[in-house]
Amino acid sequence: MRMGVWMSFWPKLVLAMLVSATATWGTARAQKTPDDPLPTYMSTALFPSTFVEGYIASALRPLRDADLQGDGLDSADVEIAGKRAWALARSRVASEFVLLDLNGDGSVTADERARAALVRRRGFSQLQDRIFTGWDSDHDGVVTLSEALSSARPYERDAQVADLMRFDADGDGKVQASELEAAARRAFAKFDLNNDGLIDHEESQKVRQQARRIVETVAEDRRAACELPPPGKDDLIVAFGVYEGNAIPTVTVAGQDKETTTAKLEIEPGDRPLYVVVSSYDAMIWQVAGATSRMSRLVLISSQSTSDGRSAAGATGLPGDKVTIAGPGECRGYFDRSDSPVGVMVRNAMTAALGRAPDVMAGAYSVISASVPSLAWAKAKTPRDQKDTPAGYDPQTWLDASRYTPGGVVEIDPAAVVSASPAASYEVLPGQMGLARLVSSGELVRENNWFKVVKPIPRFPAGLGGAMAVSFVIAKGVPAPAGSPGHSCVTYEDPAGPPPVGAQCRPPRGGIAVQGK
C-alpha cells in the first residue's frame, strides 16, 4: 500500500477499532469521570507526521456523518446509522448477486455459477464457496436474492457509531462535537511531548508501544467483565444473538422513551438441561414457552441499559430464580452471526467465564421466534393488506408500521416480566404502531406523512428515528407531548408557540383539515 493511501486510511481504521474498545473500557472502568486522564484507546489513531488539526478532523468525522440534525449525536442518530450500515451491506450483496444472475430471473443456479467462473476465474473459487455455502441457506443448489440478502453483514467500521456515545461527558444523552474534540485533544497531547502540534517519528514509536498494551488491557478487561453464573456439569450451553425482535410488546423494560421489542423463545422437548444466553441490540422481552422444565438458567444480555447499568431485557414464562440479567460489561456485544468478529469475541468471553465454550451458537438480525436448542428461527411475514388491521389501529398507519414491526403488537402483563427494572405498560406504544393507535383513537389526525395532535397525548411515541420519522403539527391550545420526537419534525399551529423542531421543518400549506371543525 502506498504511503499516501496508508496515511489516509490508518486513522479511520484504528480510531474505529479503538472506539469499539470503548464499550469494554467504559464498563470495566465505570468509576472514571470525564476529568480523569483519557483512556488510551484513541491514541493509536496517531501516526508519523500527524498534525493535531488533521487528527481532530478525523476523530470528528464519524460524529458529523451520523448527527443528522446537527444538534449532537443521540440514540435516534445511532439507530438510523445502524440501519444504514445494514442497508449498505445489503447493497453490496445485491450488486455481487446481480453480476452472477446472468438471466435476470432473481436466482443463481449451478449453471450460472459455472459460466460466471469462466469470466471471473481469478479468485472465483473463494466467491463460489461463499455463495453456495453461505448464501444457499436451504442447500437446494439455487441461490435466491432473498437468501443472498439475508447473509449480508455490515463492515465493522459501519456498525460502530453507537460506541461514540461513550464520549457523552455531561451525561445529557447527546455527544456534542466539543465533547469528542476535547477527548481527541487529550489523546493527541498525551503523545505530543514537545507540544509542537505534530507527532514526529520518535513520538509515533511510543504510540505503537502503547497500542500493543491497549490491546492486551482490553482483552483482560473483557475477560474480567464477563461474569456469569456457572452452568451445571450436564447443561447444554446455548448462545443466540439478534439485533431486534419482530414485534412490539405493550410493556417496556427500558423506560417510556425507549423502544422495546419482543420475540418468542420456544424450548424444544428433551432430557438434557439447558443453559441459554440470549443477546440483543434492542431492549427486548423474550417470551419463553414449551418445555421450560429443561431450563436451568436463562441469561439476558442487551446493548441497551437500564438506569443502573444492567441490561434492558426481560423474560416471561420462567421464575425469577432461573433468570439472570447481565450487568455492565458482562459479555456485552450483540451478534447476529456466530462467526462475526463480535460473535467470536462473545464466544471467547463466554468460554472464559463459563469454563467451556457454548455447545450451540447462532445469530439472526430480526426474529419473531427461535427454538432452543436447535436455534431454528423465523421472521414474521409483513402484512400487505389493510383488511388484516387489528381493531384499535388506523389501517394505513398500521400497514406502514408493519414494514418495521411485521409481528405487530403483543399484549404482555407487566407483572409477568422478569427484568432488572420493573416492567411498565407503555403510556403510548413506540414507533409507528403508536401512531396507528393514536390516529384510530382520535388524538391524531393524519394527512399523508403529517400527524396533527388535536387532543392531549402523554408523550411522543418512542423510536421515531430515521425512516420512521414523521412530521407533527401541534394544534392550537393542545399542550406539547412529553418525551422525544426522535428525528421527527414538530411545528405548532399557534404562531406564538415554540419554534419548529427539526431541520427544514415546515407545516403543510393550508394546514391539516380536522373533521367536524
N, C-alpha and C positions, 0 to 999 in steps of 0.2 A: 504494500500500500504506500502510495506517495506521501511524503511528509505533510504536504498541504492538506490532503484529504484526511489524513490521520488526525491532524490538529483540529480540524473542524468537527470530526466525528467523536473524538475522545471525550470532550467534556459532556456531551449529551449522553453517551453510553454510560460513563462512570457515575455521573450525577444520578441518572435513573436507577442504576444499581444500588447506590448508597442511600438514596431517598427511600428505596424499598426496604433497606435495612432499618430505617427509622421506626417501622412498626415494632420491630423487636426491641430496639433500644428504648423507644418511648415507653413501652410497657415494663420492661425489665428495670428501667431506670426512672420509674414514675415519680420518684421523690424529687427529681431535678426541677428547677424553676427556670424561666427564661433568662434570669440573670446569671445562672451558672455558666461556667465555661462551655462553649459549644461542643457537643459531641463531634467526633472527628469524621463522621460518615461523609460530610460534604467536602472534606479536604482533598480527596483523591480525584476530584474533577479538575485539579490543577496540573499543569504540565509545563515544560520549559517555555519561556517567552510568553507566559500568560500575563496580560495586563489586568488590573483589577476591574476596569470597565467592561472588558470582554467577559470576564468570569461572572460578573453580576448579571450581565445581559443574558448569558447562557442559563444561569440559575433561574432567572425570572421568566424565561420564555414559556416553560410548561404552564405556569400560572396565567400568563397573559392569554395563551391559547384557549385555556379552559374556562376562564372567568367571562362568561357570556354577557353579563350585564355591566361589567366593569366596576362592580361595587364590592369586590372581594370574592375569593373562591369559597363557595359554600356547598352544602350537601346536594343541592339541586344541580349545581355545576358538575359535581363529581358523578352524579347519576347519569347525566347525559354524556359525559366523557366516557364512562364505561360502556354505554350503549353504542356510542360512536366507534369505540375500539372494536366491538363485536361486528358492527356494520362493515368496517374496513376489512376485517378478517374474512367475512363472507364475500366481499367483493373480490378479494384476492383468489379465493377458491373458485368463485364463479368464472373469473377470467381464465383460470387454468382449465376448468371444465369445458368451457366453450371451445378452446383450442383442440380438444380431443373429441368433441361431439361432432364428427365430420358431416353427418347428415342432418344435424339440427333438430333431432326429434326429442331432445331432452333427456337422453340416456347415452351411456358409453358402453358399447359391447366389447367382447373379446376381439372381434374382427377390427373394430375401430382402433382398439388399443394396439393391435399388431401393425396396422397401417401407419398409425402415428409414430410407432417405433422406427419405421423406415426413415421418416423425416427427421426424427429427433433421437438419433442413435446415441449421441454423446450424453451420457448421464441419464438416459431414459430408463434403464433398468431400475434405478432408485425411485424415479417417479412412478413407474409401473407398480412397484411394490406398495408405494404409498397409496395409490388409487385403489388397488384391488385387495388390499388387506385393511387399510384404514377407512376407505370410503365405502366399500361394499359391505354394509352392515348386516344385510340378510344373507350374504355369501351365495348369491344366485348367479354370479358371474356377470351381472349387469349393474352398472352404477347409475342411479338416477340423480338428477340435480338436487333433489331433496336430501338424499343420502350424503352427497358431497358437501352440501352446505352445513349439514349437521356436524361435520368433522372440523369446521372452521374454528380456529382459536386465535385470539389476539396475540400480537407480539407483546412480550413483557413490558417493553417501554411504553406501549399504548395503554396499558392497564394499570399504571402506577400513579395516576393523578390523585387518587384517594389518599395516598401517603403524604401528599403535600399538606393535608390538614394537620399534620403533626407540628407545623410551624405556626399554629394559631396561639400566639404568645399570650394574648389577653383573654382567651377563652370565650370570645363572643360568637363563636360558630362560623367565623369568616377569616380567611387568611388574606391579609392585605399585602400588596406589593412591598410596602415598607417593612412588614414583619419578615418576609422572606429575604429582602435585601439586607436587613440588619444581620440575619443569620449568615448570609453569604459573605458579608464584610468581616464578620468574626472569623469565619473559616479561612478567608484569604489572609487576614492579619496573623493568624496562627503560624503561617509559614513564610510570610514576607518579613524575614528577620531584620532587614535593613530599612524597612518602611519606604521603599522607593516605588511601590505600586507595581512591581514586576517580579514574577517568580523566575529566578535565574536557575542555571543548571544545578548548582550545589543545593539550592533550596528544594528543587524538584526531587532530588535524591532522597531528601528527608520525607517528602510526601510519599514516595514509593515505599519506604520502610514503614511509615505509619499505616499505609493501605493494607499491608500484609497483617499487621497487628489488629486492624479493624475487622478484617475477615475472620480472624481467629476468635476475636472477642464476640462478634455477632453469633458465630456458631455456638460458642459456650453459652451465651445468653438464651439462645433458642432452646438448647437442651435443658437449661435450668428453669426456663419459663413454662415448660410443658410438664405440669404435674397433674397426673390423672389417677383416679382410684385404681388399684391393681386388679387385673382380671383374675377369675378363678382358673385353676390349672387346666380344667376341661373346657373353658369357654372358647367359643369360636369368635375371634375378633373380626368385626366387620366395620369398614370405614366407607362413608358415602358423602360426596360433596356436591353442592349445587350453587348456582347463583341466586335463584329465587324459586318460590312456589308459583303455580299457575292460577291460584285462587286468592281472593281477599277474605280474611275472616272478619267477623263482626266485632272482634276484640283486638286490642293491641297489647304487645309486650314491650313496646319501645316508646310509649307516650303518644299523646294525641297528634303531635306534629310530625310523626314519622310513620311511614308505611310498613305494615306487617303483612307478609304473605303466608300461605299455608299449603300443605300437601299431606297426603296420606302415607303412612309407613305400615305396610301390611306384613305381619310376621308369619312366615310360612311354617307349616307343621314340621316337627322334627324332635329328636330327643336331646340333641346337644344344646347346652345353654349358650346364650348369645350375649356378647359384649359389643354394643353398637355405638359407634361415634358418627354423628351426622354434623356436617359443617355447611354453612351457607353464607353468602354475602349479605342478603337481606335479613332483617329481623323476621323470624319465622316461628310458626306454631306447627308442630308435627302431630298429626292425628294418628296415634298408634292403635292398631286393631289386629285381629287374627289370633294367632297362638301366642298371646302375650305372656303366658306362663313360662315360656322359654327365656324371657329377658332377665338376665342377671344384672345388667346395667345399660342405661342409655345416657350417653354424654352428648350434650348440646353445645355447639360452638357457632357463633355468628360474628361477622365482621362489624356488626353494629353493636353498640354498647348501651347499657343502662346507666343511670346517673352514678352508680357505684363502680362502674368499670367492668361489670360482668357481662357476659354475652346476652344480647337481647333475643332470647329464644325461649320457647316453651313447648310443652307436650301435653296431650290429653291421652287418656287410656291406660296410664300407668300410675302407681302410687308414688308419692314424692321420694320415698326412700330408695327407689330404683333409678332416680333421675339425678344427674349431675349437670349443673350449669357451669360452663367454663368461666373462669375468672380472667383477669387481664393477662394476656400473653400465653395462655395455655393452648398450645398448638394452633394459635390463630393463623389464619391464611386460608380463605376458601379456595377450593379447587373444583374444577368441573371435568378434569381428566387426570387420572392417577399418574400418567407418565409426564405430565407437565412439570416445569421447574418447581412450582409451588406444591404440586402433588407429591413430588419426590421429597421436598423439604418436610412436608407434613408427615409423610411416611417415616422418614428418618427420626423426626421428633417423637412420634408415637412409639417407634421401636425403642428409643432410648428411655422413654417414660414408662412403658409397659413391660419392658424386658424381652419382648419379641415383636416381630412385625405383624401387621394385620394379615389375617388369613385370606380375606376378600376385600378388595378395594376398587371403587369405581366412582365416576362422576358424571354429571349432566348439567347443562346450562339451566334449564327450566323444566319442572316436572309437576304433574298433578298427583302422581303416586309412585312409590317404589316398593319392591318386595325384598324382604330380608330372610335368608342370607344370599339369595341368588343375585340381588341387586338388578333385577329386571325392572325397568322404569317406563313410564308412559307420560306423554304430554296430552293436555286437554285439546279437544278439537275446537277450532274457532267457529263460533256460530256465524251463519251467513244470512239468516232471515229474521226480520223483526217479529215475526209471528212467535218466535221462541222466547220473547221477552217475558221474564217473570213479573208477577204482579208487584206494583210499587215502584216501577222503573220506567223512565221515558224511553220508548223504543229506539229512537235514533241515537240518543246518547249512550244507551246500554250497548247498542251494536258497536259504536265507536270504542267504548271501554273494553269490549270483548277482544279487541285486537291485542290489548296489552295484558288482560287477565281473562283468558278464554275459559278458565274454570269457574268464573262467576264469583258469587258471594256465598260463603259458608257460615251458617249460624253456629256459633260456639258459645258455650256457657263460660263466663269468666271464672267461675268457681271451680270449673273442671280442669283449669290450666295449671300445670306445674311450671313455674318460671321464677327468675331471680327477683323481679319486682312484681307485685300483684297485677294480674291481667285486668284490663278495664274495657268496658264496652266503648266503642268509638262514638263520640258525640256526632261526628259526621264521617261517613265512610271515606277512606282515602281515594285519591285518583279520580278518574272519570266515572267510576262506579258511584262515588259520592255525588258527582254532578247529576248523574242519571236519576238518583233518588230524589235530589232536591228539586229538579225540574218536575218530576212526577207529583211531588207534594205541594208544588206551587210557590216555594220560596224563590226559585229562579225561573226566569223566562228566557228561552233560547231563541236566538236568531243567527243562523249559520254557526260561526265559531264564537259568537258573543253570548255572554250569560249576564242577564240583568238581575241583580239582587233586589227583589221587590218586597221581601219580608226579612226580618232579622234572622240570621243563622248564627250558631255558636262560633263557627270558625271556618276558614277556608279548608277544603279537603287537602290532606297531606299528599305530598308526592307529585304535585303538578309541575314537574320539571321537564325540560327537553321537549320531546314530541308530544307529551301530554299537557303542555302548557296551553292555556286558553286565554280569553280576554273577558274581564268583568267590568260591568258598569254598576256602581252603587247608586240605587235610586235615591232621590231627594228625600230626606227625613229618615232614611234607614241607616243605622249605625254600621260602621265598617266591621267586618268579621274579625275575630281574633286569629292568631296563627299566621303562617307564612303562605303567600300565594305561589311560592316557588318562582318559576320563570314567567308566570302569567302576568298579563297586563291588567292593571286596575285603574279605572278612571271613575270620576264622580259626576253625577248628573247636576249636582248643585255647584254653580260656578264659584261659590265661596268655599267649597270643600277643599280637602288636601290636594296637593299636586298629584298628577298621574304617577303610578309606579310602573317601571318598565321602560326600556328603550323604545322610542318611536311609538309610544302608546297613545292612540287617538280613538275616541269613540266613533261608532258608525254615524254617517251623515243621517240626520233626521231622527236619531235616537232609535230605541227599540220599542216597538209597539207592545202595549200590555193590554190583553183582552179585558174589556169592561171599563177602560179608562179613556 
